[in-house]
Amino acid sequence: MTFSSTPRLKPTNWHSLVLFAIAFWFSSSVLIDFLIMPGLFVSGMMSQDNFGTAGYSLFWLFNRVELLCGAIVLTGLLVLRHQRDEMGVLVSGTRSRWSLELAAVLLGIALIYTYLLTPTMSALGMPLDLFQPQEVPAGMNQMHALYWVLEGVKLMASGLLLRLCYGDLQAADR
C-alpha cells in the first residue's frame, strides 16, 4: 500500500458553478417575489405591529444570499473569460462582454438591495410608537416601486445571462 502525500485537486468547473448560481438566484427570486411575499401580504403581514422587523429579517438573509450568488457569477465569468479553450470570446456567450456587464448589473442590484433599499424600507416600517395604530408610510410606496423596477431588471438580466450560459453548455455538447 502506498499513499501519495500530495493531494490531487480536480479543477473547478466554473461553467457549471456559474450556471447553478444563476439558476438558483433566478428561481429563489421568483419564489420569494411571487409566492412567499404575496402569501405573507394576503395573510395580513402588513397589519401586524412588527412587520418591519419580520421583513427586515427575511430580506437581510436573502440579500446576503444574493450577494454571494452575484459574487460567484461575476467571479466565474471573469475566470471563464480568461481561460483558453476551443470556445473563443466571439463564440461563447459566457465570455462575451454582455455577460460581464449583466453580471455586474446583477451584483450592483444586490448591493443596492442590501445596503440601501432594505435598511431604508425597514426603517420606514418599524413601529416607533407601539400605542399608535400603524399605517403604511408615504415613502414606502415609492420604495416598493423602486424595488419592483430593480426586481424586473434583475429577473430579465438573470434570465438573459442564464440563456447565454445554457447556450454555451449546448454548444460544448455538440
HUNORGI-V185476 format. One record per run of one state. SS is the DSSP state (alpha for helix, beta for strand, coil for the rest). FROM is the first residue (numbers start at 1). LEN is the number of residues. If there is no record, write none. Layout:
# HUNORGI-V185476
ss-><SS:SS>
from-><FROM:FROM>
len-><LEN:LEN>
This chain:
# HUNORGI-V185476
ss-><coil:alpha:coil:alpha:coil:alpha:coil:alpha:coil:alpha:coil>
from-><1:14:43:45:48:51:83:97:126:138:174>
len-><13:29:2:3:3:32:14:29:12:36:1>
